[in-house]
Amino acid sequence: MVLRWNRIPLKYLHGKKIMLFAVCVPLFSILLFCPATAQEEKKLGEAIGFLSKEKSLAESYGAILKEFGKDNLVEYAEGIRLYANAEAEYDGLIEQLKWNLSHNEALDQSSTFKEKLQKAAEQRVAFTKFVTETIISDEQGKKNPLAVAAIAAVPGLIKALTEAGKSIWNEYRKTNKENQKVIEEKLDSAKWDDFSKIMSSG
């Protein structure tokens, strides 16, 4: 059967055009914006993952300190002190990030956030550097995957933390309240454990 378009009422064709437009425009919008959304969600996952990785690295260094640092009580006490300082600064950074998110204050315009980020980076590097140079031997250090995985310089860590913060900020602003709460919970889970918990483990 062959359709004769000249016999189809104009009103019918006009309705079909409207229907086609109504279907295609939303579909085009989905195709246009989904890749960007997926990319932003990926960046958010990587940002949260970076903070979680920092926590795992610090606690692994803490475990090394606990296992091999007890022979020298002075160095052991200094290592615990440095861990406690870094833990406090990192947890303070996360709390400040949560505050900025909930109060819609841009990170690049927040002097308090920048100050806390600087201190967190300095204290983390101080702790991991101390364990690397004092507890881990030179030969072990060359092969130790922790030493390779950890960012060893303050500027590099500041850059990585800044990028992570921006990714979290961007996604937090665009999502709904329920997802915002999930992001906040994930940030809380990235806080470091007290050294006493490392002491009691294993």
C-alpha positions in Angstrom: 0.0 0.0 0.0 1.4 3.4 -1.0 0.5 6.4 1.2 -0.5 9.5 -0.8 0.7 12.4 1.2 -1.5 14.8 -0.7 -4.5 13.0 0.6 -3.6 13.3 4.3 -5.3 16.2 5.9 -3.0 19.2 6.7 -4.3 19.3 10.3 -3.2 15.6 10.7 0.3 16.4 9.4 0.6 19.5 11.6 -0.3 17.4 14.7 2.4 14.9 13.8 4.9 17.6 13.4 4.1 18.9 16.9 4.3 15.4 18.3 7.6 14.8 16.6 9.0 18.1 17.9 7.8 17.3 21.4 9.6 13.9 21.4 12.8 15.0 19.7 13.6 18.1 21.6 13.8 16.4 25.1 15.7 13.5 23.5 18.2 15.9 22.0 18.6 17.7 25.4 19.3 14.4 27.0 21.9 13.5 24.4 23.5 17.0 24.7 23.8 17.2 28.5 24.2 13.6 29.7 27.9 13.4 28.8 28.7 16.6 30.7 26.7 15.3 33.8 28.5 12.0 33.6 31.8 13.7 33.4 31.0 15.9 36.4 29.9 12.8 38.4 33.2 11.1 37.5 35.1 14.1 38.7 33.2 14.1 42.0 34.0 10.4 42.5 37.6 11.0 41.8 37.7 13.9 44.2 36.1 11.9 47.0 38.4 9.1 46.1 41.4 11.3 46.4 40.5 12.3 50.0 39.8 8.7 50.9 43.2 7.8 49.4 44.9 10.4 51.5 43.2 9.0 54.6 44.3 5.4 53.7 47.9 6.5 53.0 48.1 8.4 56.3 46.8 5.5 58.3 49.1 3.1 56.5 52.0 5.4 57.5 50.6 5.4 61.0 50.6 1.6 61.0 54.3 1.6 59.9 55.1 4.0 62.8 53.2 1.7 65.2 54.9 -1.4 64.0 58.5 -0.3 63.6 58.9 3.0 65.5 58.6 1.8 69.0 62.3 1.1 69.4 63.1 4.8 69.7 60.5 6.3 72.1 61.5 9.9 71.2 61.0 9.4 67.5 57.8 7.4 68.2 56.3 10.2 70.3 57.3 12.7 67.6 55.6 10.6 64.9 52.4 10.4 67.0 52.4 14.1 67.5 52.8 14.8 63.8 50.0 12.4 63.0 47.7 14.0 65.5 48.5 17.5 64.0 47.9 16.3 60.4 44.7 14.5 61.5 43.3 17.7 63.1 44.2 19.8 60.1 42.7 17.4 57.6 39.5 17.0 59.6 39.3 20.8 60.0 39.7 21.2 56.2 36.9 18.8 55.5 34.6 20.6 58.0 35.5 23.9 56.4 34.7 22.5 53.0 31.3 21.3 54.3 30.7 24.8 55.7 31.5 26.4 52.4 29.2 24.0 50.6 26.3 24.5 52.9 26.7 28.3 52.9 27.3 28.6 49.2 30.7 30.3 49.7 33.0 29.8 46.7 36.3 28.1 47.7 38.5 30.4 45.7 37.0 33.4 47.5 37.3 31.9 51.0 40.5 32.9 52.8 39.6 30.5 55.7 39.4 27.5 53.3 42.7 28.4 51.7 44.4 28.8 55.1 43.1 25.4 56.3 44.1 23.8 53.0 47.6 25.1 53.3 47.9 23.9 56.9 46.5 20.5 56.1 48.9 20.0 53.2 51.9 21.1 55.3 51.1 18.9 58.3 50.3 15.8 56.1 53.6 16.1 54.3 55.5 16.7 57.6 54.1 13.4 59.0 54.6 11.2 55.9 58.1 12.7 55.4 59.0 12.0 59.0 58.0 8.4 58.8 59.7 7.9 55.4 63.0 9.4 56.6 63.0 8.1 60.1 61.2 4.8 60.2 61.5 3.4 56.6 65.1 2.7 55.5 66.4 4.2 52.3 66.3 0.8 50.5 62.7 0.2 51.7 61.7 3.7 50.7 62.8 3.1 47.1 60.5 0.1 46.9 57.7 1.1 49.2 54.5 1.6 47.3 53.3 4.1 49.9 56.3 6.4 49.2 55.5 6.3 45.5 51.7 6.8 46.0 51.9 9.7 48.5 52.4 13.3 47.1 55.6 14.3 48.8 55.7 18.0 48.2 53.4 20.7 49.7 52.7 22.6 46.5 51.7 19.4 44.7 49.3 18.4 47.5 47.8 21.8 47.7 47.1 21.7 43.9 45.5 18.2 44.2 43.4 19.2 47.2 42.3 22.4 45.5 41.2 20.5 42.4 39.3 18.0 44.5 37.6 20.7 46.4 36.5 22.4 43.2 35.0 19.2 41.8 33.1 18.6 44.9 31.9 22.2 45.0 30.7 22.1 41.4 28.7 19.0 41.8 27.3 19.9 45.2 25.8 23.1 43.8 24.0 21.4 41.0 22.5 18.4 42.8 19.5 18.0 45.0 19.3 18.0 48.8 19.3 14.3 49.1 22.5 13.9 47.0 24.1 16.9 48.9 23.6 14.9 52.1 25.3 11.9 50.5 28.3 14.1 49.5 28.5 15.4 53.1 28.5 11.8 54.5 31.2 10.8 52.1 33.3 13.7 53.2 32.8 12.7 56.8 34.0 9.2 56.0 37.2 10.7 54.6 38.2 12.0 58.0 41.2 10.3 59.5 41.0 7.9 62.4 42.6 8.8 65.7 46.0 7.2 66.2 44.6 5.3 69.2 42.4 3.3 66.7 45.5 2.5 64.7 47.2 1.4 67.9 44.3 -1.0 68.7 44.1 -2.5 65.2 45.9 -5.6 64.2 
